[in-house]
Amino acid sequence: MSRCERGSAGRPRPPPGRARATASRDDGSLAPRAPADGGAAIVVQALAAAALPAALADLSELLIATVDGGSPLGFEKPLARTEAENYWLSLRAELAAGSRVLLVASSASRIVGAGQLALSPWPNYRHRAELQKICVAPASRGRGIGRLLIEALHCAARDCGRSLLVLSTRLGEPAHRLYRSMDYRQAGIIPGWTRGPAGERYAHVTLYREL
Ligand SMILES: CC(C)(COP(=O)(O)OP(=O)(O)OC[C@H]1O[C@@H](n2cnc3c(N)ncnc32)[C@H](O)[C@@H]1OP(=O)(O)O)[C@@H](O)C(=O)NCCC(=O)NCCS
């Protein structure tokens, strides 16, 4: 597990700009540092393939709470624990190969958020990366952790030589507003991109940002 900088995101709803990226290249850190505000410290770290089993319970709980709370991230609720665990374990090969980066945000050694970068190995894609499955535990939302994770993913992308970021998210959700506030530009909307439990369809928006 590689070490990143510490941040603090304990205060409810930090104003815009509170968690600006200040990652240093010298110490190998990936994460931005939020200013100290007296709240619980949030540590953002890259999780290596070998560290997945130890983090499996926390990661699965995070994913289940997110999916069952109404943000499917590709799954359907109710999400079974074995399905959640199998998903996380399925990332091992790509994490080991370096074609995927998994960052986790922890508070008091408990994982409360996660986000990923998919790094395509194709030669003419090597400047770009896709942000995937960014989530914060429902009880920890609104404290700046999502923004902190995304800024850390930006740092990780730069460290991997990637300068163009893309992602897809459900239209109009809090995540959409968060990305727009972080200078992501809208490439287009695909109606009916995902399906809900009753077969209803949801429009998704494709966003991109140059680092
Ligand atoms: C999107 C998500 C990761 C944001 O995490 P978070 O820790 O709550 O986000 P932050 O506290 O850093 O909030 C950052 C910004 O998001 C917006 N935001 C977050 N939650 C919001 C809410 N419930 N309502 C309105 N805006 C919200 C605000 O604009 C906030 O800006 P501010 O810092 O200027 O106040 C979290 O809501 C989540 O896990 N959602 C479910 C999964 C998901 O949709 N992931 C995205 C898939 S691409």
The ligand as an ORCA input file, in Angstrom:
! r2SCAN-3c Opt
* xyz 0 1
  C     -20.773     11.666     -5.462
  C     -20.161     11.365     -4.100
  C     -18.915     10.498     -4.286
  C     -19.767     12.715     -3.456
  O     -19.128     12.407     -2.227
  P     -19.152     13.455     -1.000
  O     -18.074     13.061     -0.092
  O     -20.523     13.576     -0.470
  O     -18.794     14.783     -1.795
  P     -18.230     16.131     -1.140
  O     -18.619     16.226      0.280
  O     -16.784     16.213     -1.513
  O     -19.063     17.196     -1.927
  C     -18.498     17.832     -3.024
  C     -19.559     18.575     -3.803
  O     -20.550     17.658     -4.271
  C     -21.821     18.262     -4.221
  N     -22.661     17.407     -3.404
  C     -22.271     16.311     -2.732
  N     -23.327     15.730     -2.163
  C     -24.391     16.467     -2.464
  C     -25.791     16.366     -2.187
  N     -26.296     15.343     -1.457
  N     -26.599     17.288     -2.684
  C     -26.111     18.306     -3.411
  N     -24.809     18.451     -3.727
  C     -23.973     17.546     -3.259
  C     -21.652     19.615     -3.677
  O     -21.619     20.467     -4.817
  C     -20.300     19.624     -3.011
  O     -19.737     20.837     -3.278
  P     -19.144     21.755     -2.091
  O     -17.865     21.069     -1.666
  O     -18.910     23.012     -2.794
  O     -20.188     21.813     -1.019
  C     -21.185     10.681     -3.154
  O     -22.372     11.447     -3.132
  C     -21.517      9.247     -3.560
  O     -20.851      8.312     -3.169
  N     -22.580      9.104     -4.367
  C     -23.028      7.764     -4.779
  C     -22.113      7.136     -5.807
  C     -21.987      7.959     -7.057
  O     -22.966      8.511     -7.577
  N     -20.752      8.015     -7.575
  C     -20.429      8.686     -8.787
  C     -20.314      7.678     -9.882
  S     -19.522      8.367    -11.291
*
